[in-house]
Amino acid sequence: MAQHDYVIANASGATVRADINNMALAISSNNSASSEPSTKYAYEFWVDTSSNLMKIRNSANNAWITLPYSITASNTVDINGGAIDGTPVGASAASTGAFTTLTTTDNLSIGGSNKELRFYEGANYVGFEAPALSADKIWVLPTADGSANQVLTTNGSGTLSWSTTQGTTINNNADNKVITGSASANTLNAEGDLTWDGSTLSASAMTVGSNITHIGDTNTIIGFDTDTINFTTGGGKRLVVDSSGNVQIGNPDTGAGGSLIVMPTAKLYLDAGGDTYITESSGNVIDTYTGNTRRLRVNSNGLIFGSDTAAANALDDYEEGTYTPSYSVGGGGSVTGVTSTNIATYTKVGRMCTVSITSNYVQTSGTIPTYYYVSLPFTAATTGGLQGFGFGQETGQSGAGMMIQVANSGTVAIIWKYNGGAVPANSYFSIGFQYQTA
């Protein structure tokens, strides 16, 4: 690298020679140095080694013009400024430009991964981008334009050509019909019995095999036997509808039963008119309706009829049974036992109890009694006053009529002679009465 003022001064031969050699070195190295030549000439070259740029002195000899390439060790040219075909090129970094003509005699390559080839129209563009590839892929374009309405197709080996599309005919087409295949080429069928409106799939007629099985759960099945439909979950039948219309809850194969669960406030209808049903109207309250009118309610108080809601009016008990009555007397004497038949039956509906007694005979001793006491199956109510009454007959000694009374909170009934006279000793009783229980 050398620079020279390009002036050969008068001197001895050796000095002149050395000066000429220095000038030749400056010419051959384009005045290369990290700083500009001290003596400058118009159109003089200078390689600026501080930036590896080639510069030329302007015609006015008052400034340097940087040429549009850089001199590097790899001997490549980097265009850092200026323009190509009138299009500006960015400085010190890779730039893009819209060139009116780009011609190459070899392959045109865009480096990097997934880069785009863009075609601008104003500020917008269309383009192509390479996908992720493991090998090269080339498509060979057709040699000519196709006909109207043709499409570009491939032969599967990278060769593209123009092809005419085959039209498809849809038979019986109409709104919302589901399309199915056909044995005829380029033909589809619109099914009149199968429609989809975007929310509801409707089938007016459908034929299936022996089972409809859940795709994600093969233990959930709707099965079809001869004249019978069965529903299976967990691998076992849970509900069967037979040919007579009977619905069986459970598994008839194993005899295992099941439960019919009606959710709260839901209605179990018993007629087609929709006005006879059973419902759990609220927690632990079951109502029965006919003609859309409540007829019966069952709650924690018992049975309530009609629209009544009072707990006191609820029917909370029904019981039938027998017991062995025991006797005592009032007004003299005593009871020593019952010699033969001695049985009582009762029916208790709610708090009202009906009693029937047959005793043959009630053996007494001592003074003739004025009246008899007979035990009750349940204690009488405590509401004040008489709680019950009835009638009967002494059938063995006198045939006289008997009157029966049940006192407030009593545990026995009193047997009187109808006219207030003394009841015979050793009486045979056939009596009946009703009273209110506690």
C-alpha positions in Angstrom: 0.0 0.0 0.0 1.4 3.4 -0.9 0.4 6.9 -1.8 2.3 9.6 -3.9 1.9 13.2 -4.8 2.6 12.3 -8.5 5.3 14.9 -8.8 8.9 13.7 -9.7 11.3 16.3 -8.4 14.8 16.9 -9.8 17.3 14.8 -8.0 20.1 12.3 -8.6 19.4 9.2 -10.6 18.9 6.8 -7.7 16.6 9.3 -5.9 14.5 9.8 -9.0 14.3 6.1 -9.6 13.1 5.5 -6.0 10.5 8.3 -6.4 9.2 6.7 -9.7 9.0 3.3 -8.0 7.0 4.8 -5.1 4.6 6.5 -7.6 4.2 3.2 -9.5 3.3 1.4 -6.2 0.7 4.1 -5.4 -0.8 3.6 -8.8 -0.9 -0.2 -8.6 -2.5 -0.1 -5.1 -5.0 2.6 -6.0 -3.5 4.9 -3.4 -4.6 2.4 -0.7 -4.3 3.6 2.9 -6.4 4.2 6.0 -6.3 7.9 5.3 -6.8 10.0 2.2 -3.8 11.1 0.0 -2.3 14.3 1.1 -2.2 15.6 -2.5 -5.5 15.0 -4.4 -6.4 15.1 -8.1 -9.8 15.1 -9.8 -10.9 11.5 -10.7 -8.1 10.0 -8.5 -8.8 6.5 -7.0 -8.3 5.8 -3.3 -8.9 2.4 -1.5 -9.9 3.4 2.0 -8.5 0.4 4.0 -10.2 1.6 7.2 -13.6 0.7 5.7 -12.6 -1.5 2.7 -14.3 1.0 0.3 -13.3 2.1 -3.2 -13.5 5.9 -3.6 -13.0 8.3 -6.5 -12.3 12.0 -6.4 -15.0 14.2 -7.9 -14.4 16.5 -10.9 -14.3 19.5 -8.7 -11.5 17.9 -6.6 -13.3 18.9 -3.4 -14.8 15.5 -2.2 -14.7 11.8 -2.5 -17.4 9.7 -4.1 -17.8 6.2 -2.6 -18.3 3.6 -5.3 -21.2 1.2 -4.8 -19.2 -1.9 -3.6 -16.9 -2.9 -0.9 -13.5 -4.6 -1.2 -13.3 -7.5 1.4 -10.9 -10.3 2.1 -13.3 -12.9 0.6 -13.3 -10.8 -2.6 -17.1 -10.3 -2.6 -19.0 -7.1 -3.5 -21.4 -5.6 -1.0 -23.6 -2.8 -2.4 -24.3 -0.5 0.6 -25.8 2.4 -1.2 -27.0 3.9 -4.5 -29.6 2.4 -6.8 -30.1 -0.4 -9.3 -32.2 0.4 -12.3 -33.4 3.5 -10.5 -34.4 1.8 -7.3 -32.6 2.8 -4.1 -30.7 0.2 -2.2 -30.3 0.5 1.6 -27.0 1.2 3.2 -25.1 -1.1 5.6 -27.8 -3.7 5.7 -29.6 -6.1 3.3 -32.5 -4.3 1.6 -35.3 -4.9 -0.8 -36.1 -3.1 -3.9 -38.8 -3.1 -6.6 -36.7 -3.7 -9.8 -38.4 -3.3 -13.2 -36.3 -6.1 -14.6 -34.5 -9.0 -13.0 -32.9 -11.5 -15.5 -30.8 -14.5 -14.7 -29.4 -17.3 -16.9 -29.5 -19.8 -13.9 -31.7 -20.7 -11.0 -33.2 -17.9 -9.0 -32.9 -18.8 -5.3 -34.3 -17.3 -2.1 -32.2 -18.3 0.8 -33.2 -19.0 4.5 -36.1 -21.1 5.8 -39.8 -20.6 4.9 -39.1 -17.3 3.1 -41.7 -15.7 0.8 -41.8 -14.8 -2.8 -44.0 -11.7 -2.9 -45.8 -9.9 -5.8 -46.9 -6.4 -4.8 -49.9 -4.4 -6.0 -49.6 -1.1 -4.2 -49.0 -1.6 -0.5 -50.4 -5.2 -0.6 -49.1 -8.4 -2.1 -49.7 -12.0 -2.9 -47.0 -14.6 -2.6 -45.8 -18.1 -2.0 -43.9 -19.5 1.0 -42.0 -22.7 1.2 -43.2 -25.3 3.8 -40.9 -27.2 6.1 -39.2 -29.7 3.7 -37.0 -32.7 4.1 -36.2 -32.9 0.4 -36.3 -30.7 -2.7 -39.7 -30.4 -4.5 -40.2 -28.9 -8.0 -43.5 -28.5 -9.9 -43.3 -28.3 -13.7 -45.8 -25.8 -15.1 -48.0 -26.4 -18.1 -46.6 -25.3 -21.5 -49.8 -23.2 -22.3 -52.8 -21.7 -20.7 -55.8 -23.9 -20.2 -59.4 -23.5 -21.4 -62.1 -21.5 -19.5 -63.1 -23.0 -16.1 -60.3 -25.6 -16.2 -58.3 -26.2 -13.0 -54.6 -26.9 -12.3 -54.0 -30.6 -11.4 -51.0 -32.7 -10.7 -50.0 -36.2 -11.9 -48.6 -37.0 -8.5 -45.0 -36.7 -9.8 -44.6 -32.9 -9.9 -46.0 -32.2 -13.4 -49.0 -29.8 -13.4 -51.5 -29.6 -16.2 -54.9 -28.1 -16.9 -58.0 -30.3 -16.4 -61.7 -30.1 -16.8 -63.6 -30.7 -13.6 -66.3 -33.3 -13.5 -69.7 -32.0 -12.3 -71.7 -33.7 -9.6 -75.4 -34.2 -9.8 -77.4 -34.3 -6.5 -80.7 -36.1 -7.0 -83.9 -35.1 -5.1 -82.1 -32.1 -3.5 -83.9 -29.7 -1.2 -83.2 -27.5 1.9 -81.7 -29.4 4.9 -81.6 -32.8 3.3 -78.5 -34.9 4.1 -76.4 -36.0 1.1 -75.4 -39.6 0.7 -73.3 -41.5 -1.9 -74.5 -43.2 -5.0 -73.4 -46.1 -7.2 -73.5 -43.9 -10.2 -70.4 -41.8 -11.0 -70.5 -38.1 -10.1 -73.9 -38.5 -8.6 -75.1 -38.0 -5.0 -78.5 -38.4 -3.4 -80.4 -36.0 -1.1 -82.3 -38.1 1.5 -85.9 -37.1 2.0 -86.2 -39.0 5.3 -83.0 -37.6 6.9 -82.6 -33.8 7.4 -80.3 -31.5 9.4 -81.3 -27.9 10.0 -78.1 -26.9 11.8 -79.4 -27.9 15.3 -81.8 -30.9 14.8 -81.2 -34.2 13.0 -84.5 -35.7 11.9 -85.1 -39.1 10.5 -88.6 -40.1 9.5 -87.6 -43.6 8.8 -84.4 -45.4 9.8 -83.2 -49.0 9.8 -80.5 -50.2 12.0 -78.9 -53.5 12.9 -79.4 -55.4 16.2 -77.7 -52.8 18.3 -76.8 -49.1 18.4 -73.6 -48.8 20.4 -71.9 -45.7 21.9 -68.6 -45.1 20.1 -66.7 -44.2 23.2 -68.4 -46.7 25.5 -69.2 -50.2 24.1 -71.1 -51.0 27.4 -73.8 -48.5 26.5 -76.2 -50.0 23.9 -79.7 -49.7 22.6 -80.5 -53.3 21.6 -83.3 -54.7 19.3 -84.6 -58.3 19.9 -87.7 -59.7 18.3 -90.5 -57.2 19.1 -88.4 -55.9 22.0 -86.2 -52.9 22.7 -83.7 -53.0 25.5 -81.4 -50.3 27.0 -78.0 -51.4 28.3 -75.5 -49.5 30.5 -72.4 -50.8 32.2 -72.9 -54.0 30.3 -76.3 -54.9 31.8 -79.8 -54.3 30.7 -81.6 -51.5 32.6 -84.9 -51.1 30.8 -86.9 -53.4 28.4 -90.0 -52.6 26.3 -91.7 -55.7 25.2 -94.2 -56.4 22.3 -97.2 -55.7 24.6 -96.0 -52.3 25.5 -94.9 -53.3 29.0 -91.9 -51.4 30.3 -89.7 -53.4 32.7 -87.1 -51.6 34.7 -84.1 -53.9 35.5 -82.5 -56.9 33.8 -84.9 -59.8 33.0 -81.9 -62.0 32.2 -80.6 -61.8 35.8 -83.8 -60.8 37.7 -82.0 -57.7 39.0 -84.4 -54.8 39.4 -83.8 -51.1 39.1 -85.3 -47.8 40.1 -87.5 -45.2 38.3 -86.2 -41.8 39.4 -88.4 -38.8 38.7 -86.6 -35.6 39.4 -88.2 -33.0 41.8 -91.0 -31.0 40.2 -91.0 -33.4 37.2 -94.4 -35.0 36.4 -95.2 -38.7 35.8 -98.2 -38.5 33.4 -100.8 -41.3 33.6 -102.9 -40.2 30.6 -102.5 -38.8 27.1 -104.4 -35.6 27.9 -101.7 -34.3 30.2 -104.0 -33.6 33.2 -103.5 -36.7 35.2 -100.1 -37.0 36.8 -98.0 -37.5 39.9 -95.3 -35.0 40.9 -93.0 -34.2 43.8 -94.0 -30.6 44.0 -91.4 -29.8 46.7 -89.1 -31.7 49.0 -90.7 -34.9 50.4 -94.1 -33.8 49.1 -95.9 -36.0 46.5 -99.1 -34.7 44.9 -101.6 -36.6 42.7 -103.6 -34.6 40.1 -106.6 -35.5 37.9 -108.1 -32.9 35.6 -105.2 -30.7 36.6 -106.7 -30.5 40.1 -104.9 -31.8 43.2 -106.7 -34.7 44.7 -104.2 -36.2 47.1 -101.0 -35.1 48.9 -98.6 -37.3 50.8 -96.1 -35.5 53.0 -94.4 -36.0 56.4 -97.8 -35.5 58.1 -99.5 -38.3 56.1 -102.3 -38.3 53.5 -104.1 -35.0 52.8 -107.1 -35.0 50.5 -108.0 -32.3 48.0 -106.3 -28.9 48.3 -106.2 -29.0 52.1 -102.7 -28.3 53.6 -103.5 -28.5 57.4 -101.3 -31.0 59.2 -104.1 -31.8 61.6 -106.2 -33.1 58.8 -103.6 -35.5 57.5 -104.4 -39.2 57.5 -101.2 -40.5 59.1 -102.0 -44.1 60.0 -104.0 -47.2 59.0 -103.9 -50.4 61.0 -105.9 -53.6 61.3 -105.4 -56.2 64.1 -106.7 -58.3 66.9 -106.1 -58.3 70.6 -107.4 -60.2 73.7 -109.6 -57.9 75.8 -109.4 -57.9 79.5 -112.3 -57.1 81.9 -112.9 -55.6 85.3 -116.2 -54.5 87.0 -117.6 -51.5 88.8 -120.2 -51.4 91.5 -119.4 -54.8 93.2 -117.9 -58.2 92.6 -114.9 -59.1 90.5 -113.9 -60.8 87.2 -112.2 -64.2 87.5 -111.7 -64.7 83.8 -113.3 -65.4 80.4 -114.3 -69.1 80.0 -114.5 -69.5 76.3 -114.4 -67.2 73.3 -112.6 -63.9 74.0 -111.5 -62.0 70.9 -111.4 -58.4 69.7 -110.7 -57.0 66.3 -109.9 -53.4 65.4 -109.4 -51.1 62.4 -107.6 -47.8 63.0 -107.8 -45.2 60.3 -105.9 -42.1 61.2 -107.0 -41.4 64.9 -110.4 -43.1 64.6 -110.5 -46.7 65.8 -113.4 -49.1 65.3 -113.5 -52.1 67.7 -115.6 -55.3 67.7 -115.5 -57.7 70.7 -117.0 -61.2 71.4 -116.5 -62.7 74.9 -118.4 -65.9 76.1 -118.6 -65.5 79.0 -117.0 -63.1 81.4 -117.0 -65.0 84.7 -117.6 -62.9 87.8 -117.9 -63.6 91.5 -119.3 -61.7 94.5 -121.8 -58.9 94.2 -123.6 -58.4 90.9 -121.7 -55.7 89.0 -123.2 -52.4 87.9 -121.1 -52.1 84.8 -118.0 -53.7 83.2 -114.7 -52.2 82.0 -113.1 -53.7 78.8 -109.5 -52.8 77.7 -108.8 -50.7 74.6 -106.2 -51.4 71.9 -105.0 -47.8 72.0 -105.3 -45.0 74.6 -108.2 -42.6 73.9 -107.6 -39.0 72.9 -107.3 -36.2 75.4 -109.4 -33.5 73.9 -112.1 -33.3 76.7 -115.5 -34.9 76.9 -116.6 -38.3 75.5 -114.1 -39.8 73.0 -116.3 -42.7 71.7 -119.4 -44.8 72.0 -121.1 -47.8 70.7 -123.8 -50.5 71.2 -124.0 -54.2 71.8 -125.9 -57.0 73.5 -125.5 -59.3 76.5 -126.4 -62.5 74.6 -126.3 -65.2 77.3 -128.0 -64.2 80.5 -130.6 -61.5 79.6 -130.4 -60.6 75.9 -130.4 -57.0 77.1 -128.9 -54.2 75.0 -125.6 -52.7 76.1 -124.3 -49.1 75.7 -120.5 -48.6 75.5 -118.7 -45.3 76.3 -115.0 -44.3 76.0 -114.0 -41.5 78.4 -111.3 -38.8 77.8 -107.8 -40.2 77.8 -109.2 -43.6 78.9 -107.6 -47.0 78.4 -110.8 -48.9 78.9 -114.4 -48.7 77.6 -117.4 -48.8 80.0 -120.2 -51.3 79.3 -123.6 -50.2 80.7 -127.0 -51.7 80.4 -129.1 -49.5 78.1 -131.6 -48.6 80.8 -129.1 -48.0 83.5 -129.8 -51.2 85.3 -127.2 -53.7 86.5 -125.4 -55.7 83.9 -125.8 -59.5 84.6 -123.1 -61.5 86.2 -121.3 -63.9 84.0 -122.3 -61.9 80.9 -121.9 -62.9 77.3 -120.9 -59.8 75.3 -121.2 -59.0 71.6 -120.4 -55.3 71.3 -118.9 -52.7 68.9 -117.8 -49.1 69.2 -115.7 -46.3 67.8 -113.5 -43.9 69.5 -110.8 -41.3 68.9 -107.3 -42.3 69.8 -104.6 -40.1 71.3 
